[in-house]
């Protein structure tokens, strides 16, 4: 049987995967008067640039003879995975903000709305779908109908399905909650990266924030790969990701507040046109 605490944790992760993105959408639209379009542009960019384009390139490179060498070296794979994620997603942000959102750059709060969509759709597609699958299999296990699933699985995949069933039965409930925590910090990171690229697009003197965003993204993803190979407790890995995400978020928040303060500052005497 899958424990009730595990079922609760899976359900909470499912709620988080949808509630956080759409909660941010509502909050930013209602309280901060942000426009809604950047949210859905962020969703589209994540799907197209990360899930489709980056996925295609991964299959080409990692499926080649060079792919085995990359996978066989942790540092090389961390560098590859981090830079791939950084380049594809940040270039996607840049292009979206230079084109589709070029007429929405006046309101800086739209940068957060974009980030909510970009990180939010990732949470739904990664954590949300996984939580739905976990809950479905868990209910089948607890109701004794899981045999219907295993009977329909090809023999070559049966071992993987049985391992997944065993994992659902034996994984502690708190480990499922780590997935929810990870997505929250991932969304904070996407909010930060969106602010960096926003001002890089908007202000010529802040163009350096675009490569900075790529490097920050690469650092977080690369560190995740390296730490995952160290066989460390999952909470240590998530703690490191949380620290990096929070550092990026508060850095972006500082830039955002400085820009807002400068925009709100009154003109100096004598600067207004006669």
HELIX and SHEET records of a PDB file:
HELIX    1   1 UNK A    4  UNK A   30  1                                  27    
HELIX    2   2 UNK A   37  UNK A   45  1                                   9    
HELIX    3   3 UNK A   46  UNK A   54  3                                   9    
HELIX    4   4 UNK A   55  UNK A   62  1                                   8    
HELIX    5   5 UNK A   65  UNK A   72  1                                   8    
HELIX    6   6 UNK A   74  UNK A   98  1                                  25    
HELIX    7   7 UNK A  102  UNK A  104  5                                   3    
HELIX    8   8 UNK A  109  UNK A  123  1                                  15    
HELIX    9   9 UNK A  124  UNK A  128  3                                   5    
HELIX   10  10 UNK A  129  UNK A  142  1                                  14    
HELIX   11  11 UNK A  146  UNK A  151  1                                   6    
HELIX   12  12 UNK A  155  UNK A  170  1                                  16    
HELIX   13  13 UNK A  173  UNK A  202  1                                  30    
HELIX   14  14 UNK A  204  UNK A  206  5                                   3    
HELIX   15  15 UNK A  208  UNK A  228  1                                  21    
HELIX   16  16 UNK A  234  UNK A  264  1                                  31    
END                                                                             
